[in-house]
Amino acid sequence: MTHAREPVLPWDTDKAAQLAADALRYLGRNAPEVLENTSVLEPHEEAAHQAAMCGDEVAYLEALRAYCRAGRDEALRIRRGAA
């Protein structure tokens, strides 16, 4: 027995680019020190890139959320160390 598949919707690249820009702006505004050393962000950037290449909007959004969380967490770690 086969299951009906839902149609694949086209990947909205303009929306994806806007979401990525929003995530970068968020970090620039709230955690600018993290943008100088992006090694903590690279795995999340790669995950977002891979999701975008597959057209997987759910995975893309989760990768951007993880990107912002990782940046926020790293900024807090840096700030605690500076205090």
C-alpha positions in Angstrom: 0.0 0.0 0.0 1.4 3.4 -1.0 0.8 6.6 0.8 -0.1 9.8 -1.1 2.7 12.3 -0.9 2.1 16.0 -0.3 3.2 18.2 -3.2 6.6 19.9 -2.7 6.3 23.6 -2.6 8.9 25.7 -4.3 11.7 27.0 -2.1 11.2 30.7 -1.5 14.8 31.9 -1.8 13.9 35.5 -1.1 12.3 34.6 2.2 15.2 32.3 3.1 17.7 35.2 2.4 15.6 37.6 4.5 15.5 35.1 7.4 19.3 34.7 7.3 19.8 38.5 7.2 17.4 38.8 10.2 19.5 36.2 12.1 22.7 38.0 11.3 21.2 41.4 12.3 20.1 39.9 15.6 23.6 38.7 16.4 25.1 42.0 15.2 22.8 43.9 17.5 22.8 41.6 20.5 26.1 39.7 20.4 28.5 41.6 18.1 31.6 40.1 19.8 30.6 36.7 18.4 30.8 37.9 14.8 34.5 38.5 15.2 35.2 34.8 15.9 32.6 32.7 14.0 34.0 29.2 14.7 31.1 28.6 17.1 28.6 29.6 14.4 30.1 27.6 11.5 28.3 24.3 12.2 25.0 26.1 12.3 25.8 28.1 9.1 26.6 24.8 7.4 23.4 23.2 8.6 21.4 26.1 7.3 23.2 25.9 4.0 22.6 22.2 3.6 18.9 22.6 4.5 18.6 25.4 2.0 20.2 23.3 -0.7 17.7 20.6 0.0 14.8 23.1 0.1 13.9 21.9 3.7 12.3 25.0 5.2 11.8 23.3 8.6 15.4 22.3 8.9 16.5 25.7 7.6 14.5 27.5 10.3 15.8 25.2 13.0 19.4 25.8 11.9 18.9 29.6 12.0 17.4 29.3 15.5 20.4 27.2 16.6 22.7 29.8 15.0 21.1 32.6 17.0 21.1 30.5 20.2 24.8 29.5 19.8 25.8 33.2 19.2 23.8 34.3 22.2 25.3 31.6 24.4 28.8 32.3 23.2 28.4 36.1 23.8 27.2 35.4 27.4 30.2 33.1 27.9 32.6 35.9 26.7 30.9 38.5 28.8 31.1 36.4 31.9 34.8 35.9 31.3 35.4 39.6 30.9 33.7 40.5 34.2 
